[in-house]
Amino acid sequence: MAHVSLCLIAKDEERMLPGCLESVRGVVDEIVLVDTGSTDRTRELARAAGARVLERPWDDDFAAPRNLAAAHATGDWILPLDADERLAPGAGVALRRALRRATFDVGLVRCHNADAPDAPAGEVLSGARRAGPPALLPRVVRRAPGLRWTGRIHESVLEWAAARGGRIAALEVDLVHLGYSKEIWDGRGKRARNLALLRRRAEDEPGSVIALGYLAAELLALGQAEEAGEIAERAWAALDRQPRHRSIRRLAVVRAALAVRRGDAAVALEAVDRAEAAGGPNPDLPFFRACALEISAGAPGAPGREERLVRAAAELRRALALLEGGVFDQVIYAQRARALARLGAVELRAGRAEAARAAFRAARTPARPADALAPAEGIEAAAGEAEALVALGRAGEALAALEPVLAAGGPPRAWAAAARAAHALGALDDARLFLARARAAAAA
């Protein structure tokens, strides 16, 4: 029977560590934990669970303690987890089954991000309490000479595996991650720490599209679009010098998102087409392809407009199908409600008001709270649904739907939709008032 070593790195994890250790009881044969400077009971809890505890001062490098733990492991396989991760119920049996017939060197497990640290594992796995789609992560590694994680942040074993021709396989093993929730993320100041480490990693690996792609994505998430764009273009210019195994998807998604913001359909299409050709499907790619096609459709009467809108709608439905039935290494931007809202906008432009209304309504009423649109996106979807209702001759319903949005101030689009609804009802004074509010909101 294969022996499995759980390898952990931890600092001040007395709250999270017991749950992690409990989840692997009876699954792993040894535990190696590298502590990077805890001031709580992390080390004591680990030793009480039978772990071999090593200490290494934290020096802004996640790969270094990961490699130290692996160097002291003795098992045939390494299971590298973090304290805020747990093997899901049944995952231990699935892992042992996979190892009995293993022909792979790196196994990818399905990581499910919980929407809160107290979310029950069953509800996270079902999707009811999951934040976003599950992601494939390399968490089962055959121990071999020279085994090494690289990257001071977002450290990975995949570079090492690719260099030696390692075989990679997706496993039917599920992992629950509790540290993704906003409560934990904000409480630990991870955004600021990650940005600093990503800048250092980009300095360590100035020619790597992986390092630069991570940095550009983080900057974009923080609203620093100009710097994100500069880094993305620098990395894109280096694509032809990259080893073939390096994924360009994250970089392509950032580049496409920035291109869509400035209305550059050609650049967005180039980015997603190249990423899909190199790495296969991912929901982010048809999502941004649809955005680019919508931009390129132009005004009513423009040549090829109808065809582009039909293609955009098809790409959004493809993104939704991938989100529903696939598991990917990471989905950065596309989520079900966001894709539905974009589909509503495309259908509205194409003159298919009923399809638009249905898409906007579905976007605004997600089955899971974690799938809800951001407030600004929700307001835009409400305005879009109102526009569809007006087009369907249901102006009264449109005004009723907009009432809470307008009461909160509302964006220009919502006031403009209200003006159209009032005009359709013959309330011309109200229509003029709403139109004035739309202009004032746009000028603010």
MOBELCOR-V377336 format. One record per residue. N is the residue number from 1. RES is the residue in one small letter. PSI is psi as a letter, one per 40 degrees, with the letter a starting at -180 (* if undefined). Layout:
{{N/RES/PSI} {N/RES/PSI}}
//
This chain:
{{1/m/h} {2/a/i} {3/h/h} {4/v/h} {5/s/h} {6/l/h} {7/c/h} {8/l/i} {9/i/i} {10/a/i} {11/k/h} {12/d/f} {13/e/f} {14/e/d} {15/r/d} {16/m/d} {17/l/d} {18/p/d} {19/g/d} {20/c/d} {21/l/d} {22/e/d} {23/s/d} {24/v/e} {25/r/h} {26/g/e} {27/v/d} {28/v/i} {29/d/e} {30/e/i} {31/i/h} {32/v/h} {33/l/h} {34/v/h} {35/d/h} {36/t/f} {37/g/f} {38/s/i} {39/t/e} {40/d/a} {41/r/f} {42/t/d} {43/r/d} {44/e/d} {45/l/d} {46/a/d} {47/r/d} {48/a/d} {49/a/e} {50/g/e} {51/a/i} {52/r/h} {53/v/h} {54/l/i} {55/e/h} {56/r/h} {57/p/i} {58/w/h} {59/d/f} {60/d/f} {61/d/h} {62/f/d} {63/a/d} {64/a/d} {65/p/d} {66/r/d} {67/n/d} {68/l/d} {69/a/d} {70/a/d} {71/a/d} {72/h/e} {73/a/i} {74/t/e} {75/g/i} {76/d/d} {77/w/i} {78/i/h} {79/l/g} {80/p/h} {81/l/i} {82/d/i} {83/a/d} {84/d/e} {85/e/i} {86/r/h} {87/l/h} {88/a/i} {89/p/h} {90/g/e} {91/a/d} {92/g/d} {93/v/d} {94/a/d} {95/l/d} {96/r/d} {97/r/d} {98/a/d} {99/l/d} {100/r/d} {101/r/f} {102/a/h} {103/t/e} {104/f/i} {105/d/d} {106/v/h} {107/g/h} {108/l/h} {109/v/i} {110/r/h} {111/c/h} {112/h/h} {113/n/h} {114/a/i} {115/d/e} {116/a/i} {117/p/e} {118/d/e} {119/a/h} {120/p/i} {121/a/d} {122/g/d} {123/e/d} {124/v/d} {125/l/d} {126/s/e} {127/g/e} {128/a/d} {129/r/f} {130/r/h} {131/a/h} {132/g/i} {133/p/i} {134/p/i} {135/a/i} {136/l/h} {137/l/i} {138/p/g} {139/r/e} {140/v/h} {141/v/h} {142/r/h} {143/r/h} {144/a/i} {145/p/h} {146/g/e} {147/l/h} {148/r/h} {149/w/i} {150/t/i} {151/g/h} {152/r/e} {153/i/i} {154/h/f} {155/e/i} {156/s/i} {157/v/e} {158/l/d} {159/e/d} {160/w/d} {161/a/d} {162/a/d} {163/a/d} {164/r/e} {165/g/f} {166/g/i} {167/r/h} {168/i/h} {169/a/i} {170/a/h} {171/l/i} {172/e/f} {173/v/h} {174/d/i} {175/l/h} {176/v/h} {177/h/h} {178/l/e} {179/g/e} {180/y/e} {181/s/i} {182/k/d} {183/e/d} {184/i/d} {185/w/d} {186/d/d} {187/g/d} {188/r/e} {189/g/f} {190/k/d} {191/r/d} {192/a/d} {193/r/d} {194/n/d} {195/l/d} {196/a/d} {197/l/d} {198/l/d} {199/r/d} {200/r/d} {201/r/d} {202/a/d} {203/e/d} {204/d/d} {205/e/g} {206/p/d} {207/g/e} {208/s/h} {209/v/d} {210/i/d} {211/a/d} {212/l/d} {213/g/d} {214/y/d} {215/l/d} {216/a/d} {217/a/d} {218/e/d} {219/l/d} {220/l/d} {221/a/d} {222/l/e} {223/g/e} {224/q/g} {225/a/d} {226/e/d} {227/e/d} {228/a/d} {229/g/d} {230/e/d} {231/i/d} {232/a/d} {233/e/d} {234/r/d} {235/a/d} {236/w/d} {237/a/e} {238/a/e} {239/l/d} {240/d/e} {241/r/e} {242/q/i} {243/p/i} {244/r/d} {245/h/e} {246/r/h} {247/s/h} {248/i/e} {249/r/d} {250/r/d} {251/l/d} {252/a/d} {253/v/d} {254/v/d} {255/r/d} {256/a/d} {257/a/d} {258/l/d} {259/a/d} {260/v/d} {261/r/d} {262/r/e} {263/g/f} {264/d/g} {265/a/d} {266/a/d} {267/v/d} {268/a/d} {269/l/d} {270/e/d} {271/a/d} {272/v/d} {273/d/d} {274/r/d} {275/a/d} {276/e/d} {277/a/d} {278/a/d} {279/g/e} {280/g/a} {281/p/i} {282/n/h} {283/p/d} {284/d/d} {285/l/d} {286/p/d} {287/f/d} {288/f/d} {289/r/d} {290/a/d} {291/c/d} {292/a/d} {293/l/d} {294/e/d} {295/i/d} {296/s/e} {297/a/d} {298/g/a} {299/a/i} {300/p/h} {301/g/e} {302/a/i} {303/p/h} {304/g/e} {305/r/d} {306/e/d} {307/e/d} {308/r/d} {309/l/d} {310/v/d} {311/r/d} {312/a/d} {313/a/d} {314/a/d} {315/e/d} {316/l/d} {317/r/d} {318/r/d} {319/a/d} {320/l/d} {321/a/d} {322/l/d} {323/l/d} {324/e/d} {325/g/e} {326/g/i} {327/v/h} {328/f/i} {329/d/d} {330/q/i} {331/v/h} {332/i/d} {333/y/d} {334/a/h} {335/q/i} {336/r/d} {337/a/d} {338/r/d} {339/a/d} {340/l/d} {341/a/d} {342/r/d} {343/l/d} {344/g/d} {345/a/d} {346/v/d} {347/e/d} {348/l/d} {349/r/d} {350/a/e} {351/g/e} {352/r/g} {353/a/d} {354/e/d} {355/a/d} {356/a/d} {357/r/d} {358/a/d} {359/a/d} {360/f/d} {361/r/d} {362/a/d} {363/a/d} {364/r/e} {365/t/g} {366/p/i} {367/a/d} {368/r/h} {369/p/d} {370/a/e} {371/d/e} {372/a/i} {373/l/i} {374/a/i} {375/p/d} {376/a/d} {377/e/d} {378/g/d} {379/i/d} {380/e/d} {381/a/d} {382/a/d} {383/a/d} {384/g/d} {385/e/d} {386/a/d} {387/e/d} {388/a/d} {389/l/d} {390/v/d} {391/a/d} {392/l/e} {393/g/f} {394/r/f} {395/a/d} {396/g/d} {397/e/d} {398/a/d} {399/l/d} {400/a/d} {401/a/d} {402/l/e} {403/e/d} {404/p/d} {405/v/d} {406/l/d} {407/a/d} {408/a/e} {409/g/d} {410/g/i} {411/p/i} {412/p/d} {413/r/d} {414/a/d} {415/w/d} {416/a/d} {417/a/d} {418/a/d} {419/a/d} {420/r/d} {421/a/d} {422/a/d} {423/h/d} {424/a/d} {425/l/e} {426/g/e} {427/a/g} {428/l/d} {429/d/d} {430/d/d} {431/a/d} {432/r/d} {433/l/d} {434/f/d} {435/l/d} {436/a/d} {437/r/d} {438/a/d} {439/r/d} {440/a/d} {441/a/d} {442/a/d} {443/a/e} {444/a/*}}
//
